């Protein structure tokens, strides 16, 4: 009797969780990001759908992969230094979180509104490459 009671509690919970994942499906997206003919060394790619749901992934040597919401998405890309270059004249560097690093790509790509990048994510493996321009 104890096992069936646990099953009665767990089964509806599992069905609710399955229903939620179908309501907001995601799909894998991967590709390359280049700027001035070269792979972007590091950074982040973010896909955001019309409801504001987002998926993001890191860029490494021009390659990225992530899980994005299925549907029409706008895309933002950033590639900024995380830490200031060492200053030999100063023994103490800026406090963490106080540094806004130099962007290695045009800053317009950091904004969903200004990047001009869009992609329709389908419920399958998606591959999209981004060639960034000045």
C-alpha positions as CSV (number, residue, x, y, z in Angstrom):
1,X,0.0,0.0,0.0
2,X,2.9,2.3,0.8
3,X,4.4,2.0,-2.7
4,X,1.1,2.8,-4.5
5,X,0.7,5.9,-2.3
6,X,4.1,7.1,-3.3
7,X,3.2,6.4,-7.0
8,X,0.0,8.4,-6.7
9,X,1.9,11.4,-5.4
10,X,4.9,11.1,-7.8
11,X,3.0,10.4,-11.0
12,X,1.0,13.7,-11.1
13,X,4.2,15.6,-10.3
14,X,6.0,14.0,-13.2
15,X,3.2,14.7,-15.5
16,X,3.2,18.4,-14.5
17,X,6.9,18.6,-15.1
18,X,6.6,17.0,-18.5
19,X,3.8,19.4,-19.4
20,X,5.9,22.4,-18.4
21,X,8.9,21.4,-20.6
22,X,6.6,21.0,-23.6
23,X,5.1,24.4,-23.0
24,X,8.5,26.2,-23.2
25,X,10.6,23.9,-25.5
26,X,14.2,24.6,-26.2
27,X,16.5,23.2,-28.9
28,X,20.3,23.0,-29.3
29,X,21.9,25.7,-31.3
30,X,25.6,25.8,-32.3
31,X,27.9,27.6,-34.7
32,X,30.8,30.0,-35.1
33,X,31.2,33.7,-34.5
34,X,33.8,35.6,-36.6
35,X,34.8,39.3,-36.8
36,X,37.2,40.7,-39.4
37,X,37.6,37.2,-40.8
38,X,38.9,35.8,-37.5
39,X,37.1,33.6,-34.9
40,X,36.0,35.6,-31.9
41,X,38.3,34.1,-29.1
42,X,35.9,34.3,-26.2
43,X,32.6,35.8,-25.1
44,X,28.9,34.9,-24.9
45,X,26.0,34.4,-27.4
46,X,22.4,34.9,-26.1
47,X,19.2,34.0,-27.9
48,X,16.0,35.6,-26.6
49,X,12.5,34.8,-27.8
50,X,9.5,37.2,-28.0
51,X,8.3,36.3,-24.5
52,X,11.7,37.2,-23.0
53,X,12.9,33.6,-22.4
54,X,16.6,33.3,-23.1
55,X,19.4,30.7,-23.6
56,X,23.1,31.5,-23.7
57,X,26.4,29.9,-24.2
58,X,30.1,30.7,-24.1
59,X,32.2,31.4,-27.1
60,X,35.5,29.5,-27.2
61,X,37.9,29.9,-30.2
62,X,34.9,31.1,-32.3
63,X,32.7,28.1,-31.4
64,X,29.5,28.3,-29.3
65,X,26.7,25.9,-28.3
66,X,23.6,26.5,-26.2
67,X,19.9,25.6,-25.7
68,X,17.6,28.3,-27.0
69,X,13.9,28.8,-26.8
70,X,12.1,27.4,-29.9
71,X,10.7,30.2,-32.2
72,X,11.8,33.6,-33.4
73,X,14.7,34.9,-31.4
74,X,16.8,38.0,-31.4
75,X,20.5,37.4,-30.7
76,X,23.1,39.4,-28.8
77,X,26.8,38.7,-28.7
78,X,29.5,40.1,-26.4
79,X,33.2,39.7,-26.2
80,X,34.8,41.8,-23.4
81,X,37.9,41.6,-21.3
82,X,36.9,40.3,-17.8
83,X,39.9,41.9,-16.0
84,X,42.0,45.0,-16.5
85,X,45.4,44.5,-17.8
86,X,48.0,44.6,-15.0
87,X,49.4,48.0,-14.3
88,X,53.0,47.7,-13.0
89,X,52.8,51.2,-11.4
90,X,49.9,50.2,-9.2
91,X,50.2,47.5,-6.5
92,X,46.4,47.4,-6.1
93,X,44.0,46.8,-9.0
94,X,40.4,47.9,-9.3
95,X,38.0,46.1,-7.0
96,X,36.2,43.1,-8.6
97,X,33.0,44.1,-10.4
98,X,34.2,47.6,-10.9
99,X,35.8,47.1,-14.3
100,X,34.0,47.2,-17.7
101,X,36.3,45.5,-20.1
102,X,37.3,46.5,-23.5
103,X,35.0,45.1,-26.2
104,X,36.6,43.1,-28.9
105,X,33.7,43.4,-31.3
106,X,31.4,46.4,-32.1
107,X,29.3,47.2,-29.1
108,X,26.1,47.2,-31.1
109,X,26.1,43.4,-31.0
110,X,25.7,43.4,-27.2
111,X,22.1,44.8,-27.6
112,X,19.2,42.7,-28.7
113,X,17.6,45.8,-30.1
114,X,20.7,47.1,-32.0
115,X,22.5,43.9,-33.1
116,X,20.3,43.2,-36.1
117,X,20.8,39.5,-35.5
118,X,17.8,37.2,-35.5
119,X,17.2,33.4,-35.9
120,X,14.2,31.1,-36.0
121,X,15.1,28.2,-33.7
122,X,13.4,25.0,-34.8
123,X,12.7,22.0,-32.6
124,X,15.8,20.1,-33.9
125,X,19.6,20.6,-33.9
126,X,20.2,24.2,-35.3
127,X,23.4,25.5,-36.8
128,X,23.9,29.2,-37.3
129,X,27.1,31.1,-37.9
130,X,27.5,34.8,-37.2
131,X,29.9,37.0,-39.3
132,X,30.1,40.4,-37.4
133,X,30.8,43.6,-39.3
134,X,31.8,47.1,-38.3
